[in-house]
Amino acid sequence: MLNFRNCLVATLLGACISSVGLAQELMIFPNNDQSKEKQEEDKFACYSWAKGETGFDPMAPPTVTEAPPQQQAQKGGVARGAVRGAALGQIIGGDSDSTWTGAAAGAVGGGMRRNDQKRNEQQQQQQWEQEQAQIYADKRNRYNRAYSACLEGKDYTVR
């Protein structure tokens, strides 16, 4: 289950990040009629330099900076609520009608509580995914600035 969850998280994060990466593609123009070989040599030199300066490798698969929020494996919100409600109804009312009324009220309350927990977990997961995508985008932007500066120093126009 944990491996499936990690794969799902990596897939979702990759999808978020890939949309960020597409918007950051750089266009490089040689100002001094550099040959194709020289352009590739300069690009690789700047890639290596920018990677060393920023610690970011745009060719590496995205990684997460912190673990995703832990999902609480609580189950039985309706059943637990019904049992608690029935017990409370029996204690307070003392008859079978009170027990059934308490069980029904407890089941509804337990179901509502579990739905709130699920919604909160989903919000935490979405927030974590957005934070990870933003961290990746920040690192990518820093790398792009370093890469661009290097290429501009080698007489290229970068946009």
C-alpha positions in Angstrom: 0.0 0.0 0.0 2.8 2.4 0.9 4.6 1.7 -2.4 1.4 2.4 -4.4 0.9 5.6 -2.4 4.5 6.7 -3.1 4.1 5.9 -6.8 0.8 7.9 -6.9 2.4 10.9 -5.1 5.4 10.8 -7.5 3.1 10.7 -10.5 1.0 13.6 -9.2 4.1 15.6 -8.4 5.6 14.8 -11.8 2.4 16.0 -13.5 2.4 19.3 -11.5 6.1 19.8 -12.2 6.0 18.9 -15.9 3.5 21.7 -16.5 5.9 24.1 -14.7 8.9 22.8 -16.7 7.2 23.3 -20.1 6.7 27.0 -19.4 10.4 27.5 -18.7 12.0 26.3 -21.9 14.8 28.6 -23.0 15.5 29.8 -26.5 19.2 30.2 -27.3 20.6 32.2 -30.2 24.3 32.4 -31.1 25.5 36.0 -31.6 28.8 35.2 -33.3 27.9 32.5 -35.7 29.2 29.8 -33.4 29.2 26.4 -35.1 26.7 23.7 -34.0 29.6 21.8 -32.4 30.6 24.9 -30.5 27.0 25.6 -29.4 26.6 22.1 -28.0 30.0 22.4 -26.2 29.0 25.7 -24.7 25.5 24.4 -23.7 27.0 21.4 -22.0 29.7 23.6 -20.2 26.9 25.9 -19.0 24.7 23.0 -18.0 27.5 21.6 -15.9 28.4 25.0 -14.4 24.8 25.9 -13.5 24.2 22.5 -12.0 27.2 22.9 -9.8 26.3 26.4 -8.8 22.7 25.7 -7.9 22.7 22.0 -7.0 19.8 21.5 -9.4 19.9 19.1 -12.3 17.1 19.6 -14.8 17.8 16.2 -16.4 17.2 14.4 -13.1 13.7 13.2 -12.2 11.9 15.4 -9.7 12.3 14.5 -6.1 10.3 15.6 -3.1 11.9 17.7 -0.3 9.8 16.3 2.5 7.5 13.3 3.0 3.8 13.7 2.1 1.4 14.3 4.9 0.5 11.1 6.7 -3.0 9.8 6.0 -4.9 8.6 9.1 -6.1 5.1 8.6 -9.2 5.6 10.7 -12.2 3.5 9.6 -15.6 2.7 10.9 -16.8 6.3 11.6 -20.4 5.3 11.1 -20.2 2.0 13.0 -18.3 3.5 15.9 -20.6 6.4 16.1 -23.6 4.0 16.1 -22.2 1.9 18.9 -21.4 5.0 21.0 -24.7 6.5 20.3 -26.6 3.3 21.2 -24.6 3.0 24.4 -25.3 6.7 25.3 -29.0 6.3 24.3 -29.3 3.2 26.6 -27.6 5.0 29.5 -29.7 8.2 29.2 -33.0 6.8 28.0 -32.9 3.3 29.3 -35.3 1.9 26.7 -34.9 0.4 23.3 -36.3 3.4 21.5 -33.6 5.6 23.1 -31.0 3.0 22.1 -32.1 3.1 18.4 -32.3 6.9 18.4 -28.9 7.2 19.9 -27.5 4.6 17.4 -28.9 6.5 14.5 -27.7 9.9 15.8 -24.2 8.4 16.5 -24.0 6.9 13.0 -24.8 10.2 11.4 -22.3 12.0 13.6 -19.6 9.4 13.0 -20.1 9.6 9.2 -20.0 13.4 9.2 -16.8 13.3 11.3 -15.1 10.8 8.9 -16.1 12.9 5.9 -14.5 16.0 7.6 -11.3 14.0 8.2 -11.2 12.9 4.6 -11.7 16.4 3.3 -9.0 17.7 5.6 -6.6 15.0 4.4 -7.3 15.8 0.8 -6.6 19.5 1.5 -3.3 18.7 3.2 -2.3 16.5 0.3 -3.1 19.2 -2.3 -1.3 21.8 -0.2 1.8 19.6 0.0 1.7 18.9 -3.8 1.5 22.7 -4.4 4.4 23.4 -2.1 6.5 20.7 -3.8 5.8 22.1 -7.2 6.7 25.6 -6.0 10.0 24.4 -4.5 10.8 22.6 -7.8 9.9 25.7 -9.8 12.0 27.9 -7.6 15.0 25.6 -8.0 14.4 25.4 -11.8 14.2 29.2 -12.1 17.5 29.6 -10.2 19.2 27.0 -12.4 17.8 28.8 -15.6 19.2 32.1 -14.4 22.6 30.6 -13.8 22.5 28.7 -17.2 21.4 31.9 -19.0 24.1 34.0 -17.4 26.8 31.4 -18.4 25.5 31.4 -22.0 25.3 35.1 -22.2 28.9 35.3 -21.0 29.8 33.1 -24.0 28.0 35.5 -26.3 24.6 34.0 -26.8 21.2 35.6 -26.5 18.9 33.7 -24.1 15.2 34.2 -23.8 
